[in-house]
Amino acid sequence: MMTLALAAGIAVGGFPAMTKEISMGALALLMTISLTNIRLTDAKVTGLSRDAVLMLVLNYGCLSAAILLIGSFFGEDLWWGWVLMAAAPSAISVVPFTSILGGSTHKALFSTSVNYLAALVLMPVISLALIGSAVSVASLVTSLLLLIVLPMAASRALMRWEIKKTSRTAVTNLSFFVLIFAVAGSNRDAFLNDLPMVVAVSAACLIRTFGTGFLSELTLRRFGVAKEDRVHIVLFCSYKNLGLTATLAIALFEPVVAIPATICIMFEVLWIIALSRYYPTVRS
């Protein structure tokens, strides 16, 4: 779905107007549906606080630091895109991916909830510290309210409805298609006319995703951490909410700022495919 959206966006140039509004609407819907999977009552808080703090440090410390280091090699517009990526919380998909890969779902669940609550403070702080006056505080706060707080509240209400998994999946895929189509289309000229930039960002995204992921997996195995506990740690070390990153880039800046997130989404898809082939072959 994401590959088709990227190809279609580059081919036709995305939406003729209201790209910002359409992107924000698609992501808000996507976040709302995805957050219905986050049920705090399903996780026992006792004993999870320490793990949640560790995941916060890994995602906002180690992974964000790696992203900023990689982003420092690019020009201002793309640098802002890397900063927004570093400031973003972990992907919500960490929870279902942890379950699929045989990891500790209840730990991923609680840690994701803490990550998003912390993001309401960390995103403005990191963005303002590294981008400065170029970012509008009012616009950033408004966007966070619309793209995180509102979906959180709406998802709690939506959980009362018995929505079939197939329906949730269809809405999620469609929302992602619209979002990537809009973001990729708005950067059509850059993708078609600046191949060296696309190659450079792709190489950086490969290192950002596969590099941090495999390094964390190898380190954890070396220290004898069980597979069940490694899975969600590896995901927190390699996944960011790139839909949120790309949408904020368009909402706050020019479309070109969304290029790192747009390209990196494809590598995160390849990364989860690689993990789905790798973990079934690992016994511990």
N, C-alpha and C positions, 0 to 999 in steps of 0.2 A: 504493500500500500504506500509506504514512504517512498520507495523507488519510483513508483508510478507518479506520485505527486511531484517529486523533484523533476522528473523528465517532462511532465506536462507543464509545470510552472515555467521551466526554461524555454519550452517550445512556444508557448503562447503569451508569456509575459505576465501571468497571474491575473488578478482582477483589475479591471480598468479604473476602479475608484474604490475608496473606503477600505484600503488594505489594512490600515491600523485597526479600524473598528471590527472588520471581519476576523482578523487574527485574534483580537482580544475576546470576541464572542466565542470563537471556536475553542480557544484554550480554556475559557471559563467553563464551558460545557464539558470539555475533556477532564478538567480538574474535578468538577462536581461528580461525574460518573466514577472516576478513578478513586476518589476519596470515600465512596460508599463502601469500599473494601477495607477501609481503616476503621476498625471497631475496637475502641479502647477497652471495652468491657470484655473482649476476648483475650486480653493480655493481663496476666497477673503482675501488678506493679512491683511487688516484692522481689528484690534481687535483680531487677532490670535497670535500675537507675544507673548503676556503674557502667553497664554495657552501653546505655544510651549516651552517656557522657563520652565514652571512648569513640563511638560512631560519629559523634559531633566533632570531636577533635580530628578524627581521620578524614572526614568529609570536608570540613571547613578549615582544617589545618593542613594536613598532608596533600590532599587532592587539590585544594584551592591554591596552595603554594606552588604546586607543579604547574597548574594552569597559568598562574601569573608569570612564572619563569618562562614558560613557552611563549606566552603572549608578548613578553618584553622584546622579542625579536621582530615584531611587526610594527607597522606604522600606527598613527594615532587612531584612525577609524576602527581598524581591526583590533587594536589594543583595547579599546572601550568594550568591544564584543567579548574579549577574553576576560575582562574585569567583571562584566555582568555574569559570565559563566561561573567565575570563581565565587561570586557573591550569591549564586543560586543555591537552594537546598538540594538534597539528594533527590533522585527521581522517585516518584511514587511507585513506579514499577519494581523497585527493589523488593517490595513485599511479595507480590505474586511470583516474581522470578526466584526469590528465595525458596518459596514453597515448591515450585516446579523442579528446582535443582536439588531438593532434599536437604535444605538448610533449616535453621531454627527460625521458623516463621514468627513466633511470638516475640522474639528479640528484635527482628526486623520491623515488626509492627510498632512496637513501643518506641524504638529508636527513630523511626520515620516521623512519628507524631511529635517527638521532642525536636527533631530537626526542623520541622516546619514552624513550630512555635518560635524557635530561636531565629529562624530566617526573617521574621517580621522585624527584628532588631538588627541582625547582622547584614542583611541586604542593603539597607540605607547607609549603614556605617561604612561598609567596605566600598560601596559605590562612591560615596561622597569623599572618602579618604583618598581614593586613587583616581577619580575622575574630576572631582572638585566642582567648581561652579558651572561646568558644562552640563551637569545634570540638574534638572529641576526637582527640588525636594518635594514640592507639592504634587508634581506629576508622578514622581516615584511612589510616594505614599498612597496616592489615589489608585495607582495601578496595582499595588500590593493588596489594597483593600478589595479591589475588583477581582483579582486573579488568585488570591489565597484565602482571605477572610470570608468573602461572599461564597465561594465554592464550598468552604468548610461548613458554613451554616446551612447552605442549600443541601449538601450531601446528607446532613443529619436528618433533615425532613424527608429526603428522598428514600432514606433507608427504611421508612415505614411502608413503602410500596414493595411488593414482591416483583422485582424486575428480573426477567430471565437473563441468564448469563449470555445467551446468544444475542439478546437485544443490547446489553451493555457493551459487548464486543463490537457489534455493528456500529453503535454510536461512537465508540472510542476510535475505531478505524476511520470513520468518516470525518470526525473532528480533526484527527491527525492529518488526513489527506488535505482538508481545507487549509489548515495551518501551514503545512509545508508548501502547498501550492502557492499560497499567498506570499510567503517569505521568499521562496525560490524565484517566483515570477518577478518580484520587485527588484531582484538582483540579476535579472536575465543578462544584461549587458556585461556585468562583471564576470559571470560564469562563461560567457561566450568569447569575450575579448581579452580576458586576462588569465590565460592558462597558467603562467608561472605562479600567480597568486593562488590559484585553485590547487595546484600541486603542492605548494608550500604549506598551505593550511591543511590539506589532506594528510601530509606527512606529520604535521604537528598533532593532528587529531588522532592519528594512529599511535603515536607515542603517548599522548594524553590518556587514551583509553586502554589499549592493549599493554602498554608499558607499565602503567601504574597497577593495572589489574594483575598481570603475571608476576610482577615484583612482589606484590602483597601476598599472592598465593604461595610463591616459593618461600618467602620469609616465614609465613605462618606454618607451612609444612616443616620447615627446618626446626621450628620451635615445638613441634609435636602437637599443634592445635588440631583437634578432631575435625573431620570434614563438615559435620553438622554445624559447627561453630565458625568454620572458615567461610562458608558460602556468603552469608550476609556481610561479613567484614570485607571480603573482596569486592562485593557489589557497592558498598559504601565508599570504597577506595577508588572506584572507577566510574560511578554514575552521578550525573547532575541532571537537574530538571531543565533540559535544553529547550523544551517547548516554551517554558516560562522565560528563559534567556532570550530566545529569538523574538518573542512577543514584546518584551520590555525594550529590546533593541530598536524595534520599529516604532514603538509608542514614544520612546524618549529621545531617539536620535534618528539618523538616516538609515535606510534599509541595508546599506553596506555593513553596518555594525552587526547585523544578524548573520553574516556569512560564516563565522567560526562555528556558531551553534548549529546552523543548517547543515553544514558538512559533517560536523561531529555526530549528529543524530544517526547518520548512516553507519558510522563506525561503531556506535553503541549497539546498533542492530546486529552488526557482524560479530560484536563481542559476545552478546548473549547466545548467538548461534554457536560460537566457538565453545563457550562454557557448557552448553547443552550437549555437546559432543564429548567434552573433556570429563566432566564430573561423573557421568555414569561409569567411566572406566576406572575411577578412583575408589578404593575400598575404605580409606580412612583419611 
